[in-house]
Amino acid sequence: MKKYYVYILCSKRNGTLYTGVTSNLVKRVYEHKHGVVEGFTKRYNVNRLVWYEIHESAINAIVREKQIKKWKRDWKIEMIEKENPQWIDLYDSICE
């Protein structure tokens, strides 16, 4: 069954945040890390995966992404720190 991911990238701890959704997390984060796509994340060097969650449907993932994008920055930081208090880049762990 196909999985869908909502994810948050950062430029550094407590730095610029970006929330996205994808069906291929490894590929999408790779694209962010290597500046494959022009846009916000390339311009602001936002390429460290610090949080993600898995959804069974694209609709649920998109709804969740939109919900998180409306949140205050403090709420996003609190969510990241609950799951990843050291703000470790999770990219290597999802590539295994």
N, CA, C and O atoms as a GROMACS GRO file, in nm:
protein
  384
    1MET      N    1   0.084  -0.118   0.000
    1MET     CA    2   0.000   0.000   0.000
    1MET      C    3   0.089   0.125   0.000
    1MET      O    4   0.188   0.131   0.072
    2LYS      N    5   0.053   0.221  -0.080
    2LYS     CA    6   0.129   0.344  -0.090
    2LYS      C    7   0.115   0.426   0.037
    2LYS      O    8   0.008   0.432   0.097
    3LYS      N    9   0.225   0.490   0.077
    3LYS     CA   10   0.227   0.575   0.195
    3LYS      C   11   0.245   0.720   0.151
    3LYS      O   12   0.300   0.749   0.045
    4TYR      N   13   0.198   0.811   0.235
    4TYR     CA   14   0.211   0.954   0.210
    4TYR      C   15   0.270   1.018   0.335
    4TYR      O   16   0.241   0.976   0.447
    5TYR      N   17   0.352   1.117   0.315
    5TYR     CA   18   0.428   1.175   0.425
    5TYR      C   19   0.405   1.326   0.434
    5TYR      O   20   0.405   1.396   0.333
    6VAL      N   21   0.386   1.373   0.555
    6VAL     CA   22   0.389   1.516   0.585
    6VAL      C   23   0.522   1.535   0.656
    6VAL      O   24   0.556   1.457   0.745
    7TYR      N   25   0.596   1.637   0.619
    7TYR     CA   26   0.730   1.653   0.674
    7TYR      C   27   0.762   1.800   0.700
    7TYR      O   28   0.702   1.890   0.642
    8ILE      N   29   0.858   1.819   0.791
    8ILE     CA   30   0.908   1.954   0.818
    8ILE      C   31   1.059   1.952   0.800
    8ILE      O   32   1.130   1.866   0.853
    9LEU      N   33   1.106   2.049   0.724
    9LEU     CA   34   1.249   2.072   0.705
    9LEU      C   35   1.286   2.201   0.778
    9LEU      O   36   1.201   2.286   0.801
   10CYS      N   37   1.414   2.214   0.813
   10CYS     CA   38   1.462   2.338   0.870
   10CYS      C   39   1.597   2.374   0.809
   10CYS      O   40   1.664   2.289   0.749
   11SER      N   41   1.636   2.499   0.826
   11SER     CA   42   1.768   2.544   0.780
   11SER      C   43   1.872   2.515   0.888
   11SER      O   44   1.987   2.485   0.857
   12LYS      N   45   1.832   2.524   1.012
   12LYS     CA   46   1.915   2.496   1.130
   12LYS      C   47   1.820   2.488   1.249
   12LYS      O   48   1.701   2.515   1.235
   13ARG      N   49   1.871   2.452   1.363
   13ARG     CA   50   1.786   2.445   1.483
   13ARG      C   51   1.720   2.581   1.505
   13ARG      O   52   1.787   2.684   1.509
   14ASN      N   53   1.589   2.581   1.520
   14ASN     CA   54   1.509   2.702   1.538
   14ASN      C   55   1.521   2.800   1.421
   14ASN      O   56   1.492   2.918   1.436
   15GLY      N   57   1.564   2.750   1.306
   15GLY     CA   58   1.578   2.835   1.188
   15GLY      C   59   1.450   2.838   1.106
   15GLY      O   60   1.341   2.816   1.158
   16THR      N   61   1.466   2.864   0.979
   16THR     CA   62   1.354   2.869   0.886
   16THR      C   63   1.293   2.730   0.872
   16THR      O   64   1.364   2.631   0.860
   17LEU      N   65   1.159   2.723   0.875
   17LEU     CA   66   1.087   2.596   0.864
   17LEU      C   67   1.011   2.588   0.733
   17LEU      O   68   0.967   2.689   0.678
   18TYR      N   69   0.996   2.465   0.684
   18TYR     CA   70   0.916   2.438   0.564
   18TYR      C   71   0.837   2.311   0.589
   18TYR      O   72   0.892   2.211   0.634
   19THR      N   73   0.708   2.316   0.560
   19THR     CA   74   0.622   2.198   0.572
   19THR      C   75   0.580   2.153   0.434
   19THR      O   76   0.538   2.235   0.352
   20GLY      N   77   0.590   2.022   0.408
   20GLY     CA   78   0.552   1.970   0.277
   20GLY      C   79   0.483   1.836   0.288
   20GLY      O   80   0.470   1.779   0.396
   21VAL      N   81   0.440   1.786   0.173
   21VAL     CA   82   0.375   1.655   0.164
   21VAL      C   83   0.428   1.584   0.041
   21VAL      O   84   0.455   1.648  -0.061
   22THR      N   85   0.443   1.452   0.049
   22THR     CA   86   0.498   1.375  -0.063
   22THR      C   87   0.459   1.228  -0.048
   22THR      O   88   0.421   1.183   0.059
   23SER      N   89   0.471   1.156  -0.158
   23SER     CA   90   0.451   1.011  -0.152
   23SER      C   91   0.585   0.937  -0.154
   23SER      O   92   0.589   0.815  -0.139
   24ASN      N   93   0.694   1.011  -0.172
   24ASN     CA   94   0.828   0.951  -0.171
   24ASN      C   95   0.921   1.041  -0.091
   24ASN      O   96   0.984   1.132  -0.146
   25LEU      N   97   0.928   1.016   0.038
   25LEU     CA   98   1.001   1.104   0.129
   25LEU      C   99   1.151   1.107   0.098
   25LEU      O  100   1.212   1.215   0.098
   26VAL      N  101   1.210   0.993   0.073
   26VAL     CA  102   1.355   0.989   0.045
   26VAL      C  103   1.387   1.074  -0.078
   26VAL      O  104   1.478   1.156  -0.074
   27LYS      N  105   1.313   1.054  -0.185
   27LYS     CA  106   1.337   1.129  -0.308
   27LYS      C  107   1.315   1.279  -0.287
   27LYS      O  108   1.395   1.361  -0.332
   28ARG      N  109   1.207   1.313  -0.219
   28ARG     CA  110   1.173   1.455  -0.202
   28ARG      C  111   1.276   1.527  -0.116
   28ARG      O  112   1.314   1.640  -0.149
   29VAL      N  113   1.321   1.465  -0.008
   29VAL     CA  114   1.422   1.530   0.077
   29VAL      C  115   1.554   1.540   0.001
   29VAL      O  116   1.625   1.640   0.013
   30TYR      N  117   1.587   1.437  -0.077
   30TYR     CA  118   1.707   1.444  -0.162
   30TYR      C  119   1.700   1.566  -0.254
   30TYR      O  120   1.798   1.639  -0.269
   31GLU      N  121   1.584   1.588  -0.314
   31GLU     CA  122   1.566   1.704  -0.402
   31GLU      C  123   1.587   1.835  -0.327
   31GLU      O  124   1.650   1.927  -0.379
   32HIS      N  125   1.536   1.842  -0.206
   32HIS     CA  126   1.557   1.963  -0.124
   32HIS      C  127   1.705   1.980  -0.091
   32HIS      O  128   1.759   2.090  -0.101
   33LYS      N  129   1.771   1.872  -0.052
   33LYS     CA  130   1.911   1.879  -0.012
   33LYS      C  131   2.003   1.920  -0.127
   33LYS      O  132   2.104   1.987  -0.105
   34HIS      N  133   1.968   1.881  -0.248
   34HIS     CA  134   2.054   1.907  -0.364
   34HIS      C  135   2.004   2.021  -0.452
   34HIS      O  136   2.056   2.042  -0.562
   35GLY      N  137   1.905   2.094  -0.405
   35GLY     CA  138   1.856   2.211  -0.478
   35GLY      C  139   1.805   2.180  -0.617
   35GLY      O  140   1.818   2.260  -0.709
   36VAL      N  141   1.744   2.062  -0.632
   36VAL     CA  142   1.694   2.018  -0.762
   36VAL      C  143   1.582   2.108  -0.812
   36VAL      O  144   1.571   2.135  -0.932
   37VAL      N  145   1.498   2.152  -0.720
   37VAL     CA  146   1.383   2.234  -0.757
   37VAL      C  147   1.403   2.377  -0.707
   37VAL      O  148   1.439   2.399  -0.591
   38GLU      N  149   1.380   2.472  -0.795
   38GLU     CA  150   1.389   2.614  -0.755
   38GLU      C  151   1.275   2.646  -0.659
   38GLU      O  152   1.167   2.588  -0.668
   39GLY      N  153   1.300   2.735  -0.568
   39GLY     CA  154   1.193   2.778  -0.480
   39GLY      C  155   1.241   2.811  -0.341
   39GLY      O  156   1.360   2.836  -0.318
   40PHE      N  157   1.147   2.812  -0.248
   40PHE     CA  158   1.170   2.856  -0.111
   40PHE      C  159   1.284   2.780  -0.044
   40PHE      O  160   1.375   2.841   0.012
   41THR      N  161   1.281   2.646  -0.049
   41THR     CA  162   1.380   2.568   0.025
   41THR      C  163   1.520   2.587  -0.032
   41THR      O  164   1.618   2.588   0.043
   42LYS      N  165   1.531   2.602  -0.161
   42LYS     CA  166   1.663   2.627  -0.221
   42LYS      C  167   1.711   2.767  -0.185
   42LYS      O  168   1.827   2.786  -0.147
   43ARG      N  169   1.624   2.864  -0.197
   43ARG     CA  170   1.659   3.004  -0.171
   43ARG      C  171   1.706   3.025  -0.026
   43ARG      O  172   1.799   3.101  -0.001
   44TYR      N  173   1.640   2.956   0.071
   44TYR     CA  174   1.671   2.977   0.211
   44TYR      C  175   1.750   2.861   0.274
   44TYR      O  176   1.764   2.854   0.396
   45ASN      N  177   1.802   2.771   0.190
   45ASN     CA  178   1.885   2.659   0.236
   45ASN      C  179   1.815   2.576   0.345
   45ASN      O  180   1.874   2.542   0.448
   46VAL      N  181   1.689   2.544   0.320
   46VAL     CA  182   1.608   2.466   0.413
   46VAL      C  183   1.610   2.321   0.364
   46VAL      O  184   1.538   2.286   0.270
   47ASN      N  185   1.693   2.238   0.427
   47ASN     CA  186   1.712   2.103   0.374
   47ASN      C  187   1.736   1.995   0.478
   47ASN      O  188   1.775   1.884   0.442
   48ARG      N  189   1.713   2.024   0.604
   48ARG     CA  190   1.731   1.924   0.710
   48ARG      C  191   1.595   1.870   0.753
   48ARG      O  192   1.510   1.945   0.802
   49LEU      N  193   1.575   1.740   0.735
   49LEU     CA  194   1.450   1.676   0.774
   49LEU      C  195   1.450   1.658   0.926
   49LEU      O  196   1.530   1.582   0.980
   50VAL      N  197   1.358   1.727   0.994
   50VAL     CA  198   1.355   1.718   1.140
   50VAL      C  199   1.227   1.656   1.196
   50VAL      O  200   1.219   1.627   1.315
   51TRP      N  201   1.128   1.635   1.110
   51TRP     CA  202   1.002   1.575   1.157
   51TRP      C  203   0.925   1.522   1.037
   51TRP      O  204   0.926   1.583   0.930
   52TYR      N  205   0.858   1.410   1.055
   52TYR     CA  206   0.765   1.360   0.953
   52TYR      C  207   0.666   1.265   1.016
   52TYR      O  208   0.690   1.209   1.124
   53GLU      N  209   0.554   1.248   0.948
   53GLU     CA  210   0.457   1.147   0.989
   53GLU      C  211   0.401   1.081   0.864
   53GLU      O  212   0.403   1.138   0.755
   54ILE      N  213   0.353   0.959   0.881
   54ILE     CA  214   0.307   0.876   0.770
   54ILE      C  215   0.155   0.871   0.770
   54ILE      O  216   0.091   0.861   0.875
   55HIS      N  217   0.098   0.878   0.648
   55HIS     CA  218  -0.047   0.868   0.630
   55HIS      C  219  -0.078   0.761   0.526
   55HIS      O  220   0.002   0.734   0.436
   56GLU      N  221  -0.195   0.703   0.539
   56GLU     CA  222  -0.237   0.598   0.447
   56GLU      C  223  -0.303   0.652   0.320
   56GLU      O  224  -0.313   0.582   0.220
   57SER      N  225  -0.347   0.778   0.324
   57SER     CA  226  -0.411   0.834   0.205
   57SER      C  227  -0.356   0.972   0.175
   57SER      O  228  -0.314   1.045   0.265
   58ALA      N  229  -0.356   1.006   0.048
   58ALA     CA  230  -0.309   1.138   0.004
   58ALA      C  231  -0.396   1.247   0.063
   58ALA      O  232  -0.346   1.352   0.105
   59ILE      N  233  -0.526   1.224   0.067
   59ILE     CA  234  -0.617   1.326   0.119
   59ILE      C  235  -0.586   1.357   0.265
   59ILE      O  236  -0.580   1.474   0.303
   60ASN      N  237  -0.566   1.254   0.346
   60ASN     CA  238  -0.535   1.277   0.488
   60ASN      C  239  -0.403   1.352   0.504
   60ASN      O  240  -0.391   1.440   0.589
   61ALA      N  241  -0.305   1.316   0.423
   61ALA     CA  242  -0.174   1.384   0.431
   61ALA      C  243  -0.187   1.531   0.392
   61ALA      O  244  -0.128   1.617   0.456
   62ILE      N  245  -0.262   1.559   0.288
   62ILE     CA  246  -0.279   1.698   0.242
   62ILE      C  247  -0.355   1.780   0.347
   62ILE      O  248  -0.320   1.895   0.373
   63VAL      N  249  -0.458   1.721   0.405
   63VAL     CA  250  -0.534   1.790   0.510
   63VAL      C  251  -0.442   1.822   0.628
   63VAL      O  252  -0.445   1.933   0.682
   64ARG      N  253  -0.361   1.726   0.668
   64ARG     CA  254  -0.268   1.746   0.780
   64ARG      C  255  -0.164   1.853   0.747
   64ARG      O  256  -0.134   1.938   0.831
   65GLU      N  257  -0.110   1.850   0.626
   65GLU     CA  258  -0.013   1.951   0.584
   65GLU      C  259  -0.074   2.091   0.594
   65GLU      O  260  -0.012   2.183   0.648
   66LYS      N  261  -0.194   2.106   0.543
   66LYS     CA  262  -0.261   2.237   0.548
   66LYS      C  263  -0.286   2.281   0.692
   66LYS      O  264  -0.273   2.399   0.726
   67GLN      N  265  -0.321   2.185   0.777
   67GLN     CA  266  -0.343   2.215   0.919
   67GLN      C  267  -0.214   2.268   0.982
   67GLN      O  268  -0.214   2.372   1.049
   68ILE      N  269  -0.104   2.197   0.960
   68ILE     CA  270   0.024   2.237   1.020
   68ILE      C  271   0.072   2.372   0.965
   68ILE      O  272   0.126   2.453   1.040
   69LYS      N  273   0.051   2.395   0.837
   69LYS     CA  274   0.093   2.522   0.777
   69LYS      C  275   0.021   2.641   0.840
   69LYS      O  276   0.074   2.752   0.840
   70LYS      N  277  -0.097   2.620   0.893
   70LYS     CA  278  -0.172   2.729   0.958
   70LYS      C  279  -0.128   2.751   1.103
   70LYS      O  280  -0.161   2.854   1.163
   71TRP      N  281  -0.055   2.657   1.158
   71TRP     CA  282  -0.013   2.668   1.298
   71TRP      C  283   0.084   2.783   1.319
   71TRP      O  284   0.152   2.828   1.228
   72LYS      N  285   0.088   2.829   1.443
   72LYS     CA  286   0.190   2.924   1.485
   72LYS      C  287   0.324   2.853   1.485
   72LYS      O  288   0.333   2.732   1.506
   73ARG      N  289   0.429   2.929   1.460
   73ARG     CA  290   0.565   2.875   1.458
   73ARG      C  291   0.598   2.800   1.587
   73ARG      O  292   0.658   2.693   1.584
   74ASP      N  293   0.559   2.857   1.702
   74ASP     CA  294   0.588   2.794   1.832
   74ASP      C  295   0.529   2.653   1.841
   74ASP      O  296   0.590   2.564   1.899
   75TRP      N  297   0.411   2.634   1.784
   75TRP     CA  298   0.348   2.502   1.788
   75TRP      C  299   0.428   2.402   1.706
   75TRP      O  300   0.444   2.286   1.746
   76LYS      N  301   0.478   2.446   1.591
   76LYS     CA  302   0.559   2.358   1.506
   76LYS      C  303   0.688   2.320   1.578
   76LYS      O  304   0.730   2.204   1.576
   77ILE      N  305   0.751   2.418   1.639
   77ILE     CA  306   0.876   2.392   1.712
   77ILE      C  307   0.850   2.295   1.827
   77ILE      O  308   0.930   2.204   1.850
   78GLU      N  309   0.741   2.313   1.898
   78GLU     CA  310   0.707   2.222   2.008
   78GLU      C  311   0.688   2.079   1.957
   78GLU      O  312   0.733   1.984   2.022
   79MET      N  313   0.622   2.063   1.843
   79MET     CA  314   0.600   1.931   1.786
   79MET      C  315   0.734   1.867   1.745
   79MET      O  316   0.757   1.749   1.771
   80ILE      N  317   0.820   1.945   1.682
   80ILE     CA  318   0.952   1.893   1.642
   80ILE      C  319   1.029   1.849   1.767
   80ILE      O  320   1.083   1.738   1.770
   81GLU      N  321   1.034   1.934   1.868
   81GLU     CA  322   1.115   1.904   1.986
   81GLU      C  323   1.060   1.789   2.068
   81GLU      O  324   1.135   1.723   2.140
   82LYS      N  325   0.931   1.763   2.058
   82LYS     CA  326   0.873   1.647   2.126
   82LYS      C  327   0.927   1.517   2.065
   82LYS      O  328   0.959   1.423   2.138
   83GLU      N  329   0.936   1.512   1.933
   83GLU     CA  330   0.981   1.391   1.862
   83GLU      C  331   1.132   1.389   1.836
   83GLU      O  332   1.192   1.282   1.828
   84ASN      N  333   1.193   1.506   1.823
   84ASN     CA  334   1.333   1.516   1.783
   84ASN      C  335   1.399   1.632   1.859
   84ASN      O  336   1.430   1.735   1.799
   85PRO      N  337   1.420   1.615   1.990
   85PRO     CA  338   1.467   1.727   2.073
   85PRO      C  339   1.603   1.783   2.032
   85PRO      O  340   1.633   1.899   2.060
   86GLN      N  341   1.684   1.704   1.967
   86GLN     CA  342   1.816   1.751   1.924
   86GLN      C  343   1.816   1.808   1.782
   86GLN      O  344   1.919   1.852   1.733
   87TRP      N  345   1.700   1.808   1.718
   87TRP     CA  346   1.686   1.858   1.581
   87TRP      C  347   1.783   1.784   1.487
   87TRP      O  348   1.845   1.845   1.400
   88ILE      N  349   1.796   1.655   1.506
   88ILE     CA  350   1.884   1.573   1.423
   88ILE      C  351   1.824   1.562   1.283
   88ILE      O  352   1.702   1.548   1.268
   89ASP      N  353   1.908   1.570   1.181
   89ASP     CA  354   1.863   1.549   1.044
   89ASP      C  355   1.828   1.401   1.028
   89ASP      O  356   1.915   1.315   1.039
   90LEU      N  357   1.702   1.372   1.002
   90LEU     CA  358   1.652   1.234   0.994
   90LEU      C  359   1.671   1.170   0.858
   90LEU      O  360   1.633   1.054   0.838
   91TYR      N  361   1.730   1.241   0.764
   91TYR     CA  362   1.742   1.191   0.626
   91TYR      C  363   1.814   1.057   0.621
   91TYR      O  364   1.765   0.963   0.558
   92ASP      N  365   1.929   1.045   0.687
   92ASP     CA  366   2.005   0.919   0.682
   92ASP      C  367   1.922   0.803   0.737
   92ASP      O  368   1.930   0.691   0.685
   93SER      N  369   1.844   0.828   0.840
   93SER     CA  370   1.766   0.719   0.900
   93SER      C  371   1.653   0.671   0.807
   93SER      O  372   1.613   0.555   0.815
   94ILE      N  373   1.602   0.757   0.720
   94ILE     CA  374   1.496   0.712   0.630
   94ILE      C  375   1.554   0.646   0.505
   94ILE      O  376   1.481   0.580   0.430
   95CYS      N  377   1.684   0.663   0.481
   95CYS     CA  378   1.749   0.602   0.364
   95CYS      C  379   1.790   0.458   0.388
   95CYS      O  380   1.821   0.386   0.294
   96GLU      N  381   1.790   0.416   0.514
   96GLU     CA  382   1.834   0.280   0.547
   96GLU      C  383   1.736   0.176   0.504
   96GLU      O  384   1.759   0.057   0.526
   0.00000   0.00000   0.00000
